[in-house]
Amino acid sequence: MILYPQLLFAEKVVYKDFNIYSNNPLPDTYKSAIDYAIEVIKTSEIYESGHQLDIFLCHGTFYNDFDTKLLGFAMAKSLHNNILLKVPVDFDKNILIGWNSERNLKKTIAHEAIHFYQMNKYGMTRFSPITHPPSWKGEGYPEYVAYQKDIKSNDYDLIESITKIKEFEKKGEYWFPTEPGQLDPLVYYKGRVMIEYLIDIKGMTYTEILHDSVTEEKVIEEMTVWYERQKSKE
């Protein structure tokens, strides 16, 4: 039932590479969230065409309660080709509504979709709820892909992102404001920035990043040297 809960939901919508299951009709604004997710996941080196992913709007369902008791709570999670959205979803406002914060809906869908492509490319022995690489590699890359349009915009500055990380770490803060009203664990943001540095500055592939020789300590040390050199030019 955890992997194949389709029959527990009353409604099904098929749109492009996604099947969306819910107990209530969807507003037309769901399409923009899916369009965004597809656009950014196709930029990933591990994307592979021909896969259909299932999104489940789980809030308020028996399935949500059962999954939480079995596997623990999360605002969203990926199980094989299933994307579970476990808190209230507002497609019009593009948010997941958590207990104490919100999260960008379209970026969350993209993030969870990349978890499927990680497993699809590298296998369940390397990517599963039980076995996975360090958090900065496993979660940082989906965040990097999900935020591609922000990262590639003219307003974005990697130096500024590293500065923010340093400021929040100095304060001992755990939650990081990724967008107005939206908080994510700082480790997710830091992982995304580390992946961004390795791919966009160093020119590495994600497969290369996954190698055991690429450690958090080495990347932080090297990124800090690069950061300080860039700051000295300002």
Backbone as CSV, one residue per row, in Angstrom:
resi,resn,N_x,N_y,N_z,CA_x,CA_y,CA_z,C_x,C_y,C_z
1,MET,0.822,-1.207,0.000,0.000,0.000,0.000,0.860,1.262,0.000
2,ILE,2.035,1.205,0.656,2.904,2.380,0.692,3.359,2.772,-0.712
3,LEU,3.723,1.786,-1.538,4.242,2.080,-2.874,3.155,2.215,-3.933
4,TYR,1.979,1.604,-3.697,0.914,1.626,-4.708,-0.416,2.020,-4.067
5,PRO,-0.540,3.294,-3.649,-1.764,3.728,-2.962,-2.824,4.338,-3.883
6,GLN,-2.678,4.159,-5.183,-3.537,4.858,-6.135,-5.029,4.650,-5.863
7,LEU,-5.414,3.437,-5.492,-6.831,3.136,-5.308,-7.423,3.803,-4.074
8,LEU,-6.578,4.392,-3.237,-7.072,5.061,-2.032,-7.520,6.495,-2.311
9,PHE,-7.305,6.977,-3.538,-7.616,8.366,-3.879,-8.732,8.417,-4.920
10,ALA,-9.625,9.382,-4.739,-10.828,9.460,-5.572,-10.571,10.079,-6.942
11,GLU,-9.629,11.000,-7.020,-9.396,11.750,-8.255,-8.018,11.441,-8.838
12,LYS,-7.949,11.414,-10.166,-6.669,11.260,-10.856,-6.635,12.193,-12.061
13,VAL,-5.546,12.947,-12.173,-5.321,13.817,-13.324,-3.993,13.437,-13.945
14,VAL,-3.978,13.275,-15.256,-2.739,12.983,-15.979,-2.325,14.247,-16.718
15,TYR,-1.117,14.723,-16.429,-0.606,15.929,-17.089,0.876,15.752,-17.380
16,LYS,1.193,15.651,-18.657,2.576,15.489,-19.111,3.238,14.293,-18.418
17,ASP,4.340,14.510,-17.699,5.081,13.387,-17.108,4.587,12.999,-15.719
18,PHE,3.432,13.519,-15.318,2.954,13.291,-13.958,1.506,12.815,-13.920
19,ASN,1.223,11.910,-12.987,-0.134,11.560,-12.597,-0.354,12.167,-11.217
20,ILE,-1.448,12.882,-11.028,-1.712,13.536,-9.750,-2.960,12.907,-9.133
21,TYR,-2.813,12.397,-7.916,-3.902,11.740,-7.198,-4.335,12.600,-6.021
22,SER,-5.646,12.753,-5.876,-6.177,13.557,-4.774,-7.592,13.082,-4.454
23,ASN,-8.163,13.631,-3.414,-9.555,13.328,-3.074,-10.489,14.466,-3.440
24,ASN,-9.921,15.522,-4.029,-10.719,16.679,-4.447,-10.251,17.152,-5.811
25,PRO,-11.132,17.764,-6.607,-10.718,18.293,-7.916,-9.605,19.315,-7.765
26,LEU,-8.738,19.378,-8.760,-7.608,20.303,-8.728,-7.941,21.608,-9.444
27,PRO,-7.421,22.729,-8.953,-7.553,23.985,-9.713,-6.631,23.940,-10.920
28,ASP,-6.947,24.710,-11.938,-6.110,24.714,-13.147,-4.673,25.172,-12.879
29,THR,-4.445,25.849,-11.769,-3.110,26.353,-11.462,-2.110,25.236,-11.171
30,TYR,-2.592,23.991,-11.027,-1.652,22.889,-10.813,-0.706,22.754,-12.009
31,LYS,-1.165,23.153,-13.187,-0.360,22.979,-14.394,0.932,23.801,-14.349
32,SER,0.866,25.002,-13.790,2.066,25.843,-13.750,3.124,25.234,-12.838
33,ALA,2.693,24.583,-11.752,3.649,23.931,-10.850,4.340,22.769,-11.560
34,ILE,3.557,21.998,-12.304,4.127,20.861,-13.033,5.031,21.340,-14.164
35,ASP,4.604,22.370,-14.867,5.414,22.912,-15.965,6.778,23.365,-15.463
36,TYR,6.789,24.051,-14.333,8.056,24.501,-13.756,8.933,23.305,-13.415
37,ALA,8.354,22.329,-12.725,9.128,21.163,-12.301,9.752,20.455,-13.500
38,ILE,8.974,20.257,-14.550,9.493,19.579,-15.739,10.617,20.389,-16.371
39,GLU,10.434,21.701,-16.441,11.449,22.562,-17.067,12.798,22.433,-16.362
40,VAL,12.791,22.458,-15.023,14.078,22.440,-14.329,14.670,21.035,-14.223
41,ILE,13.830,20.004,-14.069,14.416,18.663,-13.946,15.051,18.222,-15.264
42,LYS,14.573,18.769,-16.373,15.176,18.428,-17.658,16.570,19.015,-17.821
43,THR,16.930,19.972,-16.962,18.292,20.528,-17.015,19.283,19.616,-16.304
44,SER,18.790,18.641,-15.555,19.673,17.779,-14.768,20.359,16.747,-15.643
45,GLU,21.612,16.484,-15.361,22.371,15.479,-16.111,21.841,14.069,-15.889
46,ILE,21.079,13.849,-14.810,20.577,12.500,-14.530,19.131,12.312,-14.997
47,TYR,18.553,13.350,-15.613,17.196,13.219,-16.140,17.170,12.212,-17.277
48,GLU,16.124,11.428,-17.319,15.931,10.453,-18.392,14.466,10.469,-18.797
49,SER,14.196,10.651,-20.067,12.814,10.726,-20.541,12.141,9.356,-20.471
50,GLY,10.825,9.383,-20.534,10.069,8.135,-20.584,9.515,7.659,-19.248
51,HIS,9.734,8.427,-18.192,9.237,8.033,-16.865,7.992,8.844,-16.513
52,GLN,7.035,8.169,-15.891,5.829,8.823,-15.404,5.861,8.798,-13.877
53,LEU,5.815,9.970,-13.261,5.863,10.058,-11.808,4.475,10.322,-11.243
54,ASP,4.220,9.822,-10.049,2.925,9.966,-9.393,3.026,10.941,-8.226
55,ILE,2.146,11.934,-8.202,2.056,12.870,-7.086,0.786,12.556,-6.296
56,PHE,0.923,12.452,-4.985,-0.221,12.172,-4.118,-0.422,13.332,-3.155
57,LEU,-1.618,13.923,-3.171,-1.971,14.957,-2.204,-2.533,14.242,-0.981
58,CYS,-1.684,14.043,0.010,-1.968,13.101,1.091,-2.649,13.698,2.310
59,HIS,-2.595,15.006,2.462,-3.088,15.610,3.702,-4.544,15.228,3.974
60,GLY,-4.809,14.828,5.216,-6.168,14.496,5.619,-6.637,13.111,5.218
61,THR,-5.713,12.270,4.745,-6.087,10.925,4.306,-5.561,9.867,5.276
62,PHE,-6.195,8.705,5.238,-5.721,7.561,6.016,-4.307,7.199,5.595
63,TYR,-4.058,7.281,4.304,-2.725,6.929,3.789,-1.643,7.806,4.418
64,ASN,-1.936,9.086,4.579,-0.958,10.000,5.176,-0.632,9.591,6.613
65,ASP,-1.667,9.257,7.370,-1.459,8.832,8.759,-0.640,7.547,8.808
66,PHE,-0.965,6.617,7.933,-0.276,5.327,7.908,1.193,5.504,7.537
67,ASP,1.448,6.310,6.507,2.824,6.555,6.063,3.636,7.246,7.161
68,THR,3.031,8.221,7.838,3.738,8.949,8.898,4.103,8.030,10.049
69,LYS,3.185,7.161,10.443,3.473,6.232,11.532,4.572,5.245,11.151
70,LEU,4.595,4.861,9.884,5.561,3.861,9.428,6.928,4.461,9.131
71,LEU,6.951,5.623,8.441,8.208,6.178,7.943,8.559,7.543,8.519
72,GLY,7.694,8.114,9.362,7.993,9.404,9.962,7.422,10.567,9.167
73,PHE,7.380,11.739,9.825,6.764,12.917,9.205,7.751,13.680,8.329
74,ALA,7.230,14.235,7.257,7.952,15.189,6.414,6.894,15.974,5.653
75,MET,7.212,17.203,5.278,6.258,17.970,4.481,6.048,17.311,3.125
76,ALA,7.119,16.726,2.598,7.054,16.019,1.320,8.132,14.952,1.316
77,LYS,7.914,13.908,0.551,8.928,12.872,0.444,8.776,12.133,-0.872
78,SER,9.832,11.415,-1.240,9.849,10.631,-2.466,10.001,9.156,-2.117
79,LEU,9.143,8.325,-2.675,9.236,6.873,-2.533,9.155,6.259,-3.923
80,HIS,10.303,5.842,-4.430,10.404,5.329,-5.800,9.898,6.409,-6.747
81,ASN,8.847,6.135,-7.533,8.354,7.164,-8.448,7.169,7.934,-7.859
82,ASN,6.950,7.796,-6.549,5.869,8.501,-5.862,6.391,9.768,-5.187
83,ILE,5.671,10.860,-5.375,5.946,12.098,-4.658,4.782,12.330,-3.710
84,LEU,5.057,12.272,-2.415,4.018,12.427,-1.405,4.048,13.850,-0.866
85,LEU,2.981,14.596,-1.078,2.833,15.934,-0.510,1.938,15.783,0.711
86,LYS,2.527,15.869,1.911,1.874,15.395,3.120,1.205,16.495,3.954
87,VAL,1.351,17.730,3.553,0.713,18.845,4.249,-0.209,19.549,3.255
88,PRO,-1.063,20.470,3.718,-1.968,21.160,2.787,-1.232,21.823,1.628
89,VAL,-1.835,21.751,0.454,-1.251,22.285,-0.778,-2.134,23.420,-1.301
90,ASP,-1.520,24.532,-1.651,-2.249,25.643,-2.257,-1.595,25.936,-3.609
91,PHE,-2.202,25.416,-4.683,-1.640,25.613,-6.016,-1.704,27.076,-6.432
92,ASP,-2.760,27.784,-6.018,-2.908,29.191,-6.406,-1.773,30.046,-5.852
93,LYS,-1.376,29.768,-4.605,-0.301,30.533,-3.966,1.066,29.868,-4.127
94,ASN,1.087,28.680,-4.723,2.326,27.937,-4.961,3.063,27.620,-3.653
95,ILE,2.332,27.077,-2.674,2.956,26.760,-1.390,2.465,25.425,-0.830
96,LEU,3.358,24.790,-0.075,2.998,23.738,0.870,2.899,24.416,2.224
97,ILE,1.856,24.114,2.991,1.618,24.798,4.250,1.963,23.870,5.407
98,GLY,3.120,24.096,6.016,3.558,23.291,7.138,3.059,23.836,8.460
99,TRP,3.452,23.199,9.557,3.020,23.629,10.876,3.563,24.993,11.244
100,ASN,4.844,25.241,10.934,5.451,26.510,11.339,6.139,27.241,10.195
101,SER,5.964,26.759,8.983,6.562,27.431,7.830,5.886,26.946,6.558
102,GLU,6.217,27.597,5.474,5.729,27.198,4.159,6.902,26.757,3.309
103,ARG,6.599,26.126,2.187,7.649,25.748,1.239,7.113,25.921,-0.173
104,ASN,7.989,26.383,-1.060,7.639,26.589,-2.454,7.187,25.272,-3.078
105,LEU,5.962,25.247,-3.595,5.368,24.003,-4.089,6.056,23.486,-5.345
106,LYS,6.234,24.328,-6.342,6.794,23.855,-7.605,8.237,23.381,-7.432
107,LYS,8.990,24.057,-6.546,10.363,23.641,-6.307,10.413,22.349,-5.500
108,THR,9.434,22.172,-4.626,9.362,20.918,-3.868,9.088,19.742,-4.797
109,ILE,8.174,19.915,-5.735,7.883,18.843,-6.697,9.135,18.508,-7.500
110,ALA,9.855,19.529,-7.950,11.098,19.293,-8.698,12.119,18.576,-7.825
111,HIS,12.275,19.022,-6.590,13.225,18.403,-5.650,12.921,16.916,-5.474
112,GLU,11.663,16.600,-5.187,11.296,15.198,-4.946,11.413,14.368,-6.222
113,ALA,11.143,14.966,-7.370,11.301,14.245,-8.637,12.757,13.860,-8.862
114,ILE,13.686,14.752,-8.518,15.103,14.448,-8.692,15.521,13.284,-7.806
115,HIS,14.893,13.120,-6.663,15.188,11.950,-5.832,14.886,10.650,-6.597
116,PHE,13.806,10.662,-7.379,13.518,9.487,-8.196,14.623,9.256,-9.219
117,TYR,15.072,10.322,-9.882,16.099,10.161,-10.912,17.445,9.768,-10.312
118,GLN,17.709,10.165,-9.079,18.910,9.688,-8.385,18.859,8.164,-8.242
119,MET,17.734,7.675,-7.753,17.578,6.233,-7.567,17.597,5.515,-8.913
120,ASN,16.947,6.117,-9.912,16.869,5.488,-11.234,18.253,5.320,-11.860
121,LYS,19.128,6.324,-11.672,20.454,6.269,-12.297,21.450,5.448,-11.488
122,TYR,21.438,5.626,-10.166,22.493,5.028,-9.346,22.050,3.795,-8.568
123,GLY,20.745,3.494,-8.583,20.251,2.276,-7.947,19.869,2.451,-6.482
124,MET,19.032,1.549,-5.998,18.542,1.638,-4.628,19.607,1.292,-3.596
125,THR,20.691,0.659,-4.035,21.767,0.374,-3.079,22.508,1.651,-2.693
126,ARG,22.345,2.699,-3.499,22.997,3.978,-3.194,21.992,5.061,-2.821
127,PHE,20.760,4.943,-3.316,19.738,5.948,-3.028,18.434,5.275,-2.607
128,SER,18.194,5.252,-1.319,16.954,4.735,-0.745,16.814,5.359,0.632
129,PRO,15.644,5.202,1.286,15.510,5.740,2.642,16.516,5.150,3.623
130,ILE,17.079,3.995,3.291,18.009,3.321,4.198,19.460,3.632,3.847
131,THR,19.784,3.572,2.574,21.163,3.838,2.136,21.179,5.061,1.218
132,HIS,22.026,6.015,1.531,22.110,7.232,0.728,23.427,7.933,1.028
133,PRO,23.872,8.817,0.142,25.115,9.556,0.381,24.901,10.595,1.478
134,PRO,25.965,11.277,1.902,25.805,12.345,2.899,24.737,13.345,2.469
135,SER,24.084,13.949,3.451,22.950,14.837,3.177,23.274,15.930,2.174
136,TRP,24.475,16.511,2.255,24.779,17.627,1.354,24.831,17.172,-0.094
137,LYS,25.193,15.920,-0.326,25.185,15.389,-1.691,23.789,14.920,-2.100
138,GLY,23.105,14.237,-1.186,21.803,13.664,-1.514,20.698,14.683,-1.607
139,GLU,20.695,15.686,-0.720,19.650,16.710,-0.711,20.089,17.991,-1.422
140,GLY,21.390,18.263,-1.404,21.885,19.480,-2.041,21.656,19.494,-3.542
141,TYR,21.808,18.325,-4.177,21.635,18.287,-5.631,20.182,18.509,-6.055
142,PRO,19.178,17.853,-5.415,17.793,18.166,-5.766,17.445,19.642,-5.563
143,GLU,18.011,20.257,-4.511,17.779,21.680,-4.295,18.426,22.514,-5.406
144,TYR,19.624,22.113,-5.815,20.321,22.809,-6.890,19.487,22.785,-8.174
145,VAL,18.930,21.644,-8.487,18.107,21.537,-9.696,16.814,22.333,-9.535
146,ALA,16.173,22.203,-8.382,14.894,22.881,-8.152,15.022,24.398,-8.246
147,TYR,16.185,24.934,-7.870,16.406,26.380,-7.868,17.170,26.858,-9.104
148,GLN,17.197,26.063,-10.160,17.965,26.429,-11.343,17.600,27.794,-11.917
149,LYS,16.320,28.097,-11.997,15.924,29.365,-12.602,16.366,30.552,-11.749
150,ASP,16.366,30.380,-10.433,16.856,31.431,-9.546,18.368,31.597,-9.697
151,ILE,19.071,30.462,-9.712,20.535,30.483,-9.790,21.015,31.107,-11.101
152,LYS,20.289,30.860,-12.174,20.703,31.368,-13.482,20.222,32.792,-13.752
153,SER,19.466,33.366,-12.832,18.958,34.719,-13.052,20.069,35.746,-12.873
154,ASN,19.877,36.917,-13.452,20.890,37.980,-13.373,21.041,38.535,-11.960
155,ASP,20.024,38.352,-11.132,20.050,38.907,-9.781,20.794,38.019,-8.789
156,TYR,21.137,36.797,-9.201,21.723,35.851,-8.255,23.240,36.007,-8.157
157,ASP,23.766,35.793,-6.941,25.203,35.918,-6.715,25.641,34.820,-5.742
158,LEU,26.488,33.905,-6.204,26.975,32.815,-5.360,27.743,33.348,-4.152
159,ILE,28.506,34.409,-4.341,29.269,35.007,-3.244,28.316,35.427,-2.121
160,GLU,27.206,36.036,-2.497,26.221,36.476,-1.507,25.618,35.282,-0.765
161,SER,25.399,34.184,-1.471,24.842,32.985,-0.838,25.814,32.412,0.195
162,ILE,27.091,32.369,-0.142,28.091,31.860,0.797,28.185,32.772,2.014
163,THR,28.094,34.086,1.776,28.118,35.046,2.886,26.954,34.794,3.841
164,LYS,25.763,34.550,3.308,24.593,34.279,4.148,24.804,33.021,4.990
165,ILE,25.378,31.995,4.383,25.641,30.758,5.119,26.567,31.039,6.297
166,LYS,27.624,31.781,6.043,28.583,32.098,7.106,27.905,32.874,8.234
167,GLU,27.032,33.800,7.887,26.346,34.600,8.892,25.426,33.737,9.751
168,PHE,24.690,32.834,9.119,23.750,32.001,9.866,24.471,30.951,10.698
169,GLU,25.561,30.431,10.187,26.337,29.473,10.974,26.948,30.153,12.203
170,LYS,27.374,31.393,12.041,27.948,32.136,13.162,26.912,32.346,14.261
171,LYS,25.658,32.537,13.856,24.570,32.720,14.818,24.098,31.401,15.424
172,GLY,24.520,30.291,14.818,24.049,28.991,15.274,22.625,28.702,14.855
173,GLU,22.174,29.345,13.784,20.797,29.166,13.295,20.664,27.847,12.538
174,TYR,19.497,27.199,12.686,19.218,25.951,11.974,18.326,26.193,10.761
175,TRP,17.323,27.069,10.907,16.370,27.328,9.827,16.821,28.527,9.011
176,PHE,16.710,28.393,7.700,17.192,29.430,6.785,16.025,29.927,5.927
177,PRO,15.840,31.259,5.820,14.737,31.808,5.017,15.074,31.799,3.524
178,THR,14.677,30.746,2.830,14.978,30.642,1.400,14.175,31.628,0.572
179,GLU,12.932,31.898,1.008,12.059,32.861,0.361,11.209,33.498,1.446
180,PRO,10.592,34.655,1.193,9.772,35.295,2.218,8.706,34.348,2.778
181,GLY,8.723,34.157,4.089,7.745,33.295,4.742,8.053,31.818,4.647
182,GLN,9.188,31.469,4.022,9.521,30.060,3.822,10.868,29.741,4.456
183,LEU,10.862,28.702,5.277,12.068,28.291,5.977,12.448,26.873,5.590
184,ASP,13.735,26.650,5.409,14.277,25.313,5.142,15.468,25.093,6.058
185,PRO,15.797,23.833,6.341,17.017,23.589,7.128,18.231,24.202,6.434
186,LEU,19.089,24.824,7.214,20.290,25.435,6.658,21.143,24.403,5.916
187,VAL,21.121,23.144,6.373,21.946,22.116,5.720,21.502,21.898,4.274
188,TYR,20.206,22.082,3.978,19.734,21.954,2.597,20.316,23.084,1.745
189,TYR,20.227,24.303,2.279,20.724,25.462,1.534,22.238,25.362,1.346
190,LYS,22.928,24.989,2.403,24.380,24.861,2.324,24.775,23.776,1.334
191,GLY,24.065,22.658,1.349,24.338,21.591,0.399,24.120,22.040,-1.028
192,ARG,23.059,22.804,-1.244,22.783,23.324,-2.588,23.918,24.216,-3.065
193,VAL,24.404,25.077,-2.199,25.480,26.008,-2.570,26.778,25.250,-2.830
194,MET,27.061,24.220,-2.048,28.263,23.411,-2.278,28.188,22.709,-3.632
195,ILE,27.032,22.141,-3.947,26.839,21.495,-5.251,26.980,22.522,-6.369
196,GLU,26.412,23.682,-6.150,26.498,24.757,-7.148,27.954,25.136,-7.410
197,TYR,28.725,25.260,-6.361,30.145,25.588,-6.511,30.866,24.510,-7.323
198,LEU,30.618,23.246,-6.994,31.326,22.153,-7.662,30.941,22.028,-9.138
199,ILE,29.668,22.257,-9.446,29.207,22.106,-10.833,29.481,23.368,-11.652
200,ASP,29.090,24.529,-11.129,29.156,25.759,-11.917,30.532,26.424,-11.907
201,ILE,31.282,26.249,-10.848,32.613,26.860,-10.766,33.710,25.851,-11.118
202,LYS,33.611,24.660,-10.542,34.634,23.629,-10.769,34.392,22.820,-12.041
203,GLY,33.169,22.812,-12.538,32.864,22.066,-13.755,32.724,20.568,-13.548
204,MET,32.410,20.144,-12.315,32.273,18.722,-12.027,30.877,18.223,-12.404
205,THR,30.769,16.926,-12.650,29.473,16.299,-12.856,28.959,15.795,-11.513
206,TYR,27.667,15.508,-11.460,27.119,14.982,-10.210,27.694,13.604,-9.904
207,THR,27.917,12.808,-10.914,28.530,11.492,-10.710,29.907,11.636,-10.065
208,GLU,30.674,12.603,-10.508,31.985,12.846,-9.907,31.851,13.307,-8.456
209,ILE,30.861,14.131,-8.191,30.647,14.635,-6.837,30.314,13.506,-5.872
210,LEU,29.621,12.489,-6.353,29.223,11.379,-5.493,30.386,10.487,-5.059
211,HIS,31.530,10.651,-5.674,32.681,9.815,-5.309,33.067,10.065,-3.852
212,ASP,33.452,9.000,-3.161,33.779,9.094,-1.733,34.917,10.062,-1.439
213,SER,35.782,10.289,-2.421,36.930,11.184,-2.197,36.507,12.652,-2.098
214,VAL,35.303,12.961,-2.569,34.793,14.334,-2.500,34.056,14.478,-1.170
215,THR,34.758,15.004,-0.180,34.201,15.104,1.166,33.742,16.527,1.467
216,GLU,32.849,16.625,2.433,32.335,17.938,2.833,33.466,18.840,3.305
217,GLU,34.374,18.286,4.097,35.475,19.074,4.639,36.347,19.658,3.523
218,LYS,36.682,18.832,2.532,37.528,19.299,1.426,36.828,20.369,0.604
219,VAL,35.528,20.155,0.348,34.794,21.118,-0.468,34.669,22.453,0.256
220,ILE,34.345,22.416,1.553,34.220,23.651,2.327,35.548,24.411,2.345
221,GLU,36.632,23.685,2.542,37.955,24.323,2.574,38.269,24.984,1.239
222,GLU,38.034,24.261,0.154,38.343,24.783,-1.175,37.415,25.929,-1.546
223,MET,36.126,25.780,-1.229,35.155,26.824,-1.546,35.458,28.100,-0.759
224,THR,35.922,27.945,0.474,36.263,29.105,1.300,37.435,29.874,0.704
225,VAL,38.442,29.156,0.215,39.586,29.808,-0.434,39.116,30.583,-1.658
226,TRP,38.283,29.941,-2.472,37.748,30.610,-3.663,36.939,31.838,-3.280
227,TYR,36.102,31.700,-2.261,35.248,32.785,-1.787,36.086,33.983,-1.338
228,GLU,37.118,33.730,-0.560,37.963,34.811,-0.057,38.716,35.519,-1.179
229,ARG,39.097,34.767,-2.195,39.756,35.382,-3.352,38.801,36.296,-4.094
230,GLN,37.562,35.840,-4.257,36.563,36.650,-4.944,36.230,37.909,-4.148
231,LYS,36.158,37.773,-2.824,35.846,38.919,-1.979,36.965,39.961,-2.026
232,SER,38.191,39.486,-2.154,39.341,40.405,-2.186,39.357,41.251,-3.459
233,LYS,38.624,40.778,-4.489,38.585,41.524,-5.747,37.541,42.636,-5.732
234,GLU,36.666,42.583,-4.730,35.573,43.570,-4.675,36.095,44.942,-4.257
